[in-house]
């Protein structure tokens, strides 16, 4: 049964690896990728996630093996001997060099009846290790998911920045046409026309920079997903209006309590501590007596003996049953040293668990602070953009009527472009801060 379990579990692990190497999900081919599709793909392809899965499978096999150690160990053996000797024959009053052969068969079994509860505790510990490994895998998945969400939003930001840059170039081209007409009419100087051309060149450079950001973030996301880089990769543009339209009241204490009960790294750390603490009792078990039961049966045949083979084999059965008791008396402080080392390991595990909780609390506190900061910066940048846009509209009207020169107009336009860029940055910072807060609150990372 144990062998079948090992084969079955090994097959599952091999299937997982081969699936990650040879199979490519079809849900992202020929269509735009959503953030959930990116996360699902990364879960299948990410190397670290795959390694935690295999580690969990290894823990499961170990658990099954430790459970099976409760049962007897049974071995069967057979032995065939050939021998030759110079034997004296009374009938011929002479020595003859004769050969002989013998065959023996045996079956032996042994089982530990009592070892200070060491086996039972080892089984419990192995089960705890297996469960802790599952939480470690979930922790890795969450970490990868949050990273994908971050880069996904960076792509959305870069694409929106690129769109705004193209709109600015389109608007400046119209201004350049108007400047050419006004230069022909003698309303403006050639210097004013050159100012507009310079602005247009700068905005075209902004397009190139924004396009570079889009490409860079796309490559980063594909690499994070372990997806081969392709020019056809595109992400879906979700509606984020509902996210920026609301205000979140972040309370670190309440969110921390939610995260404390939800996050897999906390559950995994608690199980690791429990597992390590059991090492003390397991080590102390070696102080206790050990009782074992042994049983066996054997038979055989020797060509030099009488009667013939069938009779020897039938009447040669020698069953045996034995009970052994081993009491530890002196072990050169090996047992006591093991116990003390286990106690130290337990203290380390307790500190590691507390450190995991502290890191979670700090992460929650930082996330809550970032939400407040992001909300304030977003509101300020939105007001700045509205004011800059209104100022530019007035300046553009004056420029059209010949009441403002190109230099003053371009100053207003530069202010508007800067305000738009700040607005986009604060907008996506706000969205990511909200999603980070959702991450700690157990809300799925999706739109």
N, C-alpha and C positions, 0 to 999 in steps of 0.2 A: 504493500500500500504506500509506504513512504517513497519507494522508488518511483511509483506511478505519479505521485504528487510532484516530485522533483522534476520529472520529465515534463509534466504538464505545465508547471510554472516556468520552466526554462523555455518551453515552446512559446509561451505568452511573451516572455521578454524578447526572444529572438524575433517574433512577429512584429513587436513594437519597433525594434531597430530597423528591420527591413522595410517596414511601412514608411518610416521617416526618411529612408534613403531613396526608395524607388517610387513611392506614390506621391503625386502632387495633387492636392485638392483642386477640384474643378470649380469650386464656388467663386473663385476670384478671376477666372479666365473669361475674357470677353466682356467684362463689366467692371464698374468702378468698385473699389474696395471700401467697405464700411469699417469702422474701427473694430467692431466685433469680429468681422472676418479676418482682420489683421491679427487680432488676439488669438483667435482659434487656430490660425495657421502657425503662429509662433509657438503655441503650446505643442504642436505636433513636431515642429522642426528644431526648436531651441535645444542646443546641446546640454545645457545645464539642467533643463527640465527633464530631458531624457535620462540623464545620469541619476537624478533623484528618483525617477521611476524605477530604474534598474536596481538602485540601492534598496528601495522599498521591497522589490521582488526578492532580493537577497535576504532581507530581514524576514520575509514571510517563509522562505525555505528554511532558514535557521530555526524559526519558531516551530515549524512542522517537525524538523529533525529532533529538537529538544523534547517535544511532546512524545515522539516515538521512542525516546530512550527509556521510557517507563516500562517497556515490554522486554521480555527476555532476548538475549543474544543467542542464537542457535547456529552452530557450525557443524557441518558434516565433513568427514575426512576418510580417505582410504589410502592404504599403503601396500605396495608390492615389493617384496624383497627376494633377491636371488643370492645364493651363497654356495660356496664350494669348500670341501674339507677332505683331508686324507683320513679315512675311517678304517678301523680294524674289523675284519670279518672273521668270526670264530669258525665259521663253516669252511672257509678256505685257508684259514690261518695266514692271512695276508692283508696288507693295506690296499684299499681301493680309493681312488680320488673321485668322489661322487658330488653331484650337485643337488641342491634342494631349493625350494621356493616356498614363500609364505605370503598370505594375503590377509589384511585386516581392514575392518570397517568400523567406524564409530560416529556417533552423533552426540554432541555435547551442548548443553545450554546453561546459561548463568543469568541471574537477575539480582539486582540490588533491592533488598526488601526495605532497608532503612539506612539513611545517611544523614541524619539530623535535619530532615526536610530540605536538604540542599536541592534535590531534583525538582520538587514542587516549586520552590522559589525561583529556580532557573527557568522553569516553564513560564511562570508569571512574568519574569523579567523579559524574556524573549517576546512575549506577546506585547508588552509595553513598548519595547523597542520598535516592533513592527508598526504599531499605531503612531508612534512618534515620527517614524519615517514618512508616513502618509501626510502628516501635517507639514513636514519639511518640504515635501513636494508641492503642497498647496501654497506655502510661503514663496517658493520660487516662482510659481505661476503668477501670483499677485504682483511680485516685483517686476516681472517681465511685462505684465499688463499695464502697470502704471507707466513704465518707460515708453511703451507703445503709444499710450494716450498722450503723453507729453510731446513726442515727435509728430504725432498725427495733428495736434493743434498747431505745431510749428509750421507744418505744411499749409494748413488753412490760413494761417497768418501771412505766410509768404505769398500764397496765391492771391489773397485779397490785396496785399501790398502791390503785387504786380498789376492787378486789375486797375487800381487807383493810379499807378504810374502811367499806364497806357491812356487812361482818361485824361490825365494831365497833359500828355503829349498831344492828344487830339485837340484839347482846348488851346494849347499854345500854338498849334498850327493855324487855328482860326485867327488867333491874335497876330500871328506873323502875316497872314493874308491881309488883315486890316492895316497893319503897319506898312506894308508895301503900297497899299492904296493911298494911305495918308502921306507917305514919302513922295509918291507921284504928284499928289496935290500940293506938296510943299508945306504940309501942316506940321510934320515932324522932321527932325534931322536924321542923317544917316546913322549917327551914333545911337539914336533911339532904336533904329531897326537892328543894329548889331547887338544891342542889349537883349532884344527878343530872341534873336538867333542863338545867342549864348545860353539863354535860359532853355531853349529847345534842346540844345546839345547836352546840357546838364540833365534834363529830364529823360533824354534817351539813355544816358548813362545809368540813371536810376532804374530804368527798365531792365538793362543788362544785369545790374546788381540784384534786383528782385528775382529775375529769372535764375540767376546763380543760386540764390537762397532756396528757391523751389526745388531745383535739381539736387542740391546738397541734402536737403531734408528728406527728399524722396529716397535717395540712396541710403541715407542713415536708417530710414524706416525699413527698407528692404533688407538691409544687412542685419538689423535687429531681429527681423522675422526669419532670417536665414533663407531669404528668397533671392535667387539669382537676379542681379540688376538687369532690368529691362526698360526700354524707353516707353513701352506700352502701359506701364504701371500708372494708374490714376486712382485717386481716392474720391469717395463720395462727398459732396458738399451738404452737410446736415444743416437743418434750421436751428440756429443757436439763439434766436431772438428771445425765446422763453428763459434762457439762462441769464442773459445780461439784464433782463427786465425785472428780475427779482432781487431781493436783498436777503442775505443769510445772516441770521443771528447766531454766531458761533460761540458756544460755551465750552471751553476746554474740559472742564470736569465731567460734564455729562457725556461728551463725545468720547472721552478717554474711558469711561466706564463701559460704554457700548463696545468700543474697540477691544477692551480687555476681555470681554466675553465672546468676541467674534473672531479675533485675529488668530490664524493658525500658528504663528510663531510663538504666541503665548501658550497655547495648548501644547505645542510641541515641547517648549521649554519645561513646562510642568511635568510632562511625561518623562523627559530626559532626567529631571531631578529625581523623580520617583524610581526610575530604573537604576540610577547610580546609587541611590540610598539603599537599594536592596542588596548591593554588593557587600554591605556590612554583615547582614544576616547570612548571606551565602558563605562568606569567609568564616563566620563563627560556626557554621555547620561542620567544619573540619575538626572542631573540638569534640564532636559527638562520636559515639561508636558507629561502626559500619557493619551491617548484617547483610550477608549475601547467600543466595541459594544456588547450588550447582547440581546439575544432574547430567547423566550421560549413559549411553549404552554402546557396547561394542561386541564384535564377534570376528572370527577369522578362521584361517585354514593354513596348515603346515604340511608340506608333502612328506615329511619324515615321520609324522605321527600317524597313529591309527585311532579310530577307523578312517574310512574314506571321507572325501570332501563333503558330501551332503550331510553326513552325520556330524562331522566336526563343526560345520557352519551352524547347524540347527541347535546343537547342544553347547555351542561356545558363547552364547549371549551372556554378557556380564554387565547387567545394569548397576548404576551407582547413584547415590543421592547424598549430598553433603551440605551442611549448614556451617558457614564460617562467620566469625565475629572478630572484627579488628578494632582495637581500642587505642587511640593516640596517647602516647605517654610522653615522648620527648621529640620535638621536631626542630630543634635549633632556632627557635623563635620565628620559624617560617609562618606559622599560622597567625601568631600575634602581630607580626609585621604586616601581613596581608590585611588583617582587620584594621589596623591603624591607617594604612594607606587608603583603604576604602572609606574610612571616616573623612580623610582629607579630600578625597575625590567628591564626597557628598557635599562638603562645605563649598568646594569650587562650583559644583552644579547649582547650589542654592544662589551663589553670587551671580552665576551666569543667567539664571532665571530672573533675578532681580534686575540685572543689567538689561535684559530683553524688555522688561516692563518699563524701565527708565527710558530706553530708546523709543519705545512706543509713546510714552507720555510726552517726551520732547518733540517727537514728530507731530503729535496732535496739537501741542501748544504752538509750534511753528506754523502749522497749517491754519489754525484759527487766527493767528496774528497776520498771516499773509492774506487771509480773506478780508479782514478789516482794512489793511493797507491797500489791497487791490480795489476794493469798493470805493475808497476815498480817491485814489488816483484815477479810477475810471470816471467818476463823476466830475472831477476837475478837468480831465482831458476832454470830456464831452462838452462842458461849458466853454472851454477854450476853443474847441473846433467850431462851435456855433458862432462864437464871437468873431473868430478869424474868417469864417465863411461870409458872415454879414459884412465885415469890413472889406473883403475882397469884392463882393457884389457891388458895393457902393463905389469902390475904386474902379471897377471895370466899367460901370456906367459913366463915371467921370472921364475915363480914358476914351470911351466911345464918343463922348461929346467934346473931346479936345480940352478938357479942363484939368487933365493930369498927364504927366509925362510917363514914358515907359519905365523909367527907373523906379518911380514910386509905385507903379502898378506891380512890377515884378517883386518888389519888397513885400507887398501885401500877399502876392501869390506864394512866395517862399514861406511866409508865415503860415499860410493855409496848408501847404504841403507838409510842413513840420508838424502842425497841429493834427493833421490826418494820420501821420505816422505814429505820433504819440498816442492817439486815440486807438489805433489798431493794436499797438503793443499792450496798452492797459486793458483793452477788451479781452484779448486772449490770455493775459495774465490772470484776469478775473475768472475766466472760464476754467482755466487749469486749477486755480485755487479752490473753486467750487467742487471740481471733480476730485481733487485731493481730499477735500473734506468728506465727500461721498465715499471715497475709498476707505477712510477710517470708520465711517458710519455703516459700512457693510452694503452700500448701494452699488449695484453693478456699474462697471465703467463702460457706459454706453450713452448714446444721445437719444 
